[in-house]
Amino acid sequence: KKERKKERKSSFKKRRGNIMCRFLVYIGDGTSPIRLGNLIIKPPHSIIKQSYNSKERFEGPMPSLNGDGFGVGWYPLLEECHGQVLSADTEKQHTDLSSHKAEPCIFTGITPAWNSLNLHRLSDNVFSNLFFAHVRAATPGFPTNEANCHPFKWKNFMFMHNGCIASFSRIRRKLLERIHDVLFEAIIGTTDSEHSFFLFLQVLHEMYDCRDCWTRGKSARYCEAYPECRRKTYFSSTELRLALVETIRLLMNWSTEAGITGRSLLNFAITDGATVVVTKYTNSEEGEGCSMYFASGSRFQEDENGRYRMAQGGRREQCFVISSEPLTGSTFEWLPVKRNFLVLVNSQCNMLFFPIEH
């Protein structure tokens, strides 16, 4: 009995070092706007329920609580929806979003998601074709405040993270040295997640924007004064994908150089309002990393029996849900994302999978 008790304590200590959040992404093709509450509250295993009854965060006798804050982010519809299909055509909407005319709305709180009356009120009245939702289990050492709640935003970009970067404090300075002053000044929290987001933005602009303007020490703020520079206002889905993979490569290389041997879990989600890119990655050879599933169909809705499901109809998918855990009990609707894979949903609502190699 004493040996078994020791094993349980040891196992719990190992698990406690890998605190994991839960998140959810919804993206539709413009004809499938959804009410926020139909994603985060009403499904039988919604992300609100996952915040106090997570089934796949880790095994063991201890409760899997994600009570250190929450956040939702969405892009406003072009017109008032109120549950009806938008009158603006899909192509126009994607053009508007891709042109960066829309910035995401973010609502965060430090109370547990299940205990936020304002979140429940909001969820009944917000519709969108693109939602991010996140419930937080804070990594030890990172304070619980609104600045550290996901999702994070910069201009039209939105980002969230499930997992952790092992011994992040040992590579934080190297990461900040890489980031341009314009991005550095926009960091308001202390999490490894937000720092990773701004590293991604730095990498994206270095790789596909005016590299000279985004080199640290030069002013990107006044770049438009130089006629030879034409600042990019749109990035393709391929550029977003490759920049996110490069961000992971940098983080893991810096960890190796610092002699860090701990397990990093990098389930990242990034969007510019038109394309969504999500990764499931771990540098450890043991286990699958943080859980992740996806479902696709014509509409995620409540059926005549009061059960939520992903309806199937038409010749192609019109919406996708990517979630840390299945939102419903239907085993055939939800498919697991493979370890060290990237999921991309582009502005034409095509879902693509890529192995993460660096």
Long-range contacts (C-beta under 8 A, 24 or more apart in sequence): 8-60, 8-61, 11-60, 12-60, 12-62, 15-58, 15-60, 15-62, 16-140, 17-140, 17-262, 18-58, 18-163, 18-164, 18-263, 18-265, 19-137, 19-138, 19-139, 19-140, 19-164, 20-57, 20-58, 20-137, 20-162, 20-163, 20-164, 20-265, 20-290, 20-324, 21-66, 21-134, 21-135, 21-136, 21-137, 21-150, 21-161, 21-162, 21-163, 21-324, 22-47, 22-50, 22-51, 22-54, 22-57, 22-66, 22-134, 22-135, 22-162, 22-323, 22-324, 22-325, 23-47, 23-132, 23-133, 23-134, 23-135, 23-150, 23-160, 23-161, 23-162, 23-267, 23-269, 23-323, 23-324, 24-131, 24-132, 24-133, 24-134, 24-321, 24-322, 24-323, 24-324, 24-327, 25-131, 25-132, 25-269, 25-271, 25-276, 25-278, 25-320, 25-321, 25-322, 25-323, 26-128, 26-130, 26-131, 26-300, 26-319, 26-320, 26-321, 27-129, 27-130, 27-271, 27-276, 27-319, 27-320, 27-345, 27-349, 28-129, 28-130, 28-318, 28-319, 28-320, 28-349, 29-90, 29-129, 29-318, 29-319, 29-348, 29-349, 30-86, 30-88, 30-89, 30-90, 30-93, 30-94, 30-129, 31-85, 31-86, 31-90, 31-318, 32-129, 32-298, 32-299, 32-300, 32-318, 32-319, 33-77, 33-81, 33-85, 33-86, 33-127, 33-128, 33-129, 34-127, 34-128, 34-129, 34-131, 34-299, 34-300, 34-319, 35-83, 35-123, 35-124, 35-126, 35-127, 36-72, 36-74, 36-122, 36-123, 36-124, 36-126, 36-127, 36-128, 36-131, 36-133, 37-120, 37-123, 37-124, 38-300, 38-301, 38-302, 38-308, 39-131, 39-133, 39-300, 39-321, 39-327, 40-72, 40-113, 40-119, 40-123, 40-133, 41-120, 41-123, 42-302, 42-308, 43-308, 43-327, 43-328, 44-307, 44-308, 44-327, 44-328, 44-329, 45-325, 45-326, 45-327, 45-328, 45-329, 46-327, 47-113, 47-133, 47-134, 47-135, 47-323, 47-324, 47-327, 48-113, 48-114, 48-135, 49-114, 50-135, 50-324, 50-325, 51-112, 51-113, 51-114, 51-135, 52-112, 52-114, 54-324, 54-325, 55-325, 56-291, 56-324, 56-325, 57-137, 57-291, 65-112, 65-137, 66-113, 66-135, 66-136, 66-137, 67-112, 67-113, 67-114, 67-135, 67-137, 68-110, 68-112, 68-136, 68-137, 68-138, 68-144, 69-108, 69-109, 69-110, 69-111, 69-135, 69-136, 69-138, 69-144, 69-145, 69-146, 69-148, 69-149, 70-108, 70-109, 70-111, 70-112, 70-113, 70-116, 70-119, 70-133, 70-134, 70-135, 70-136, 70-149, 71-106, 71-107, 71-108, 71-109, 71-132, 71-133, 71-134, 71-136, 71-149, 71-150, 71-151, 71-160, 72-106, 72-107, 72-108, 72-119, 72-122, 72-123, 72-131, 72-132, 72-133, 72-134, 72-151, 73-104, 73-105, 73-106, 73-107, 73-131, 73-132, 73-133, 73-151, 73-153, 73-158, 73-160, 74-104, 74-105, 74-126, 74-128, 74-130, 74-131, 74-132, 75-102, 75-103, 75-104, 75-105, 75-128, 75-129, 75-130, 75-273, 76-102, 76-105, 76-128, 77-127, 77-128, 77-129, 81-127, 82-127, 83-127, 93-129, 94-274, 94-347, 94-348, 97-156, 97-272, 97-273, 97-274, 97-347, 98-234, 98-272, 98-273, 98-274, 98-347, 99-233, 99-234, 100-155, 100-156, 100-233, 100-234, 100-272, 100-273, 102-156, 102-273, 103-153, 103-155, 103-156, 103-273, 104-132, 104-151, 104-153, 104-156, 104-158, 104-273, 106-151, 106-153, 106-158, 108-146, 108-149, 108-150, 109-146, 109-149, 110-144, 110-145, 110-146, 110-149, 130-271, 130-273, 130-276, 132-158, 132-160, 132-269, 132-271, 134-160, 134-162, 139-164, 139-191, 139-192, 141-169, 142-190, 142-191, 142-192, 143-190, 145-189, 147-188, 147-189, 147-190, 148-189, 148-190, 148-191, 148-194, 150-193, 151-269, 152-189, 152-193, 152-194, 152-197, 154-183, 154-186, 154-197, 154-198, 154-201, 156-272, 156-273, 157-197, 157-201, 157-270, 157-271, 157-272, 158-270, 158-271, 158-273, 159-193, 159-194, 159-196, 159-197, 159-200, 159-268, 159-269, 159-270, 159-271, 160-193, 160-268, 160-269, 161-191, 161-192, 161-193, 161-196, 161-197, 161-266, 161-267, 161-268, 161-269, 162-265, 162-267, 162-290, 162-292, 162-324, 163-264, 163-265, 163-266, 163-267, 163-282, 163-289, 163-290, 164-192, 164-264, 164-265, 165-192, 165-196, 165-251, 165-255, 165-264, 165-266, 166-255, 166-260, 166-261, 166-262, 166-263, 166-264, 167-255, 167-258, 167-260, 167-262, 168-192, 168-195, 170-255, 170-258, 170-260, 171-251, 171-254, 171-255, 171-258, 171-260, 174-254, 174-258, 175-199, 175-251, 175-254, 177-216, 178-202, 178-216, 178-250, 179-216, 180-205, 180-214, 180-215, 180-216, 180-218, 180-220, 181-216, 181-219, 181-220, 181-221, 182-220, 182-221, 196-247, 196-251, 196-266, 196-268, 197-270, 199-247, 199-250, 199-251, 200-243, 200-244, 200-247, 200-268, 200-270, 203-243, 203-246, 203-247, 203-250, 204-235, 204-239, 204-240, 204-243, 205-232, 207-239, 207-242, 207-243, 207-246, 208-232, 208-235, 208-239, 208-243, 235-272, 236-275, 237-275, 237-277, 237-344, 237-346, 237-347, 240-270, 240-272, 240-275, 240-277, 240-344, 241-277, 241-342, 241-344, 241-354, 244-268, 244-270, 244-277, 244-279, 244-342, 245-279, 245-342, 245-356, 245-357, 245-358, 246-358, 248-279, 248-281, 248-356, 248-358, 249-358, 252-283, 252-358, 255-283, 265-289, 265-290, 267-292, 267-324, 269-322, 274-346, 274-347, 275-344, 275-345, 275-346, 275-347, 276-320, 276-322, 276-343, 276-344, 276-345, 277-342, 277-343, 277-344, 278-322, 278-337, 278-342, 278-343, 278-344, 279-341, 279-342, 279-343, 279-356, 280-337, 280-338, 280-339, 280-340, 280-341, 280-342, 280-343, 281-339, 281-340, 281-356, 282-339, 282-340, 288-339, 289-339, 289-340, 290-324, 291-324, 291-325, 291-336, 292-322, 292-323, 292-324, 292-336, 292-337, 293-322, 293-323, 293-324, 293-325, 293-326, 293-334, 293-335, 293-336, 293-337, 294-320, 294-321, 294-322, 294-323, 294-334, 294-335, 294-337, 294-343, 294-351, 295-320, 295-321, 295-323, 295-326, 295-327, 295-333, 295-334, 295-335, 296-320, 296-321, 296-351, 297-333, 309-333, 316-349, 317-349, 317-351, 318-349, 319-349, 320-345, 320-349, 320-351
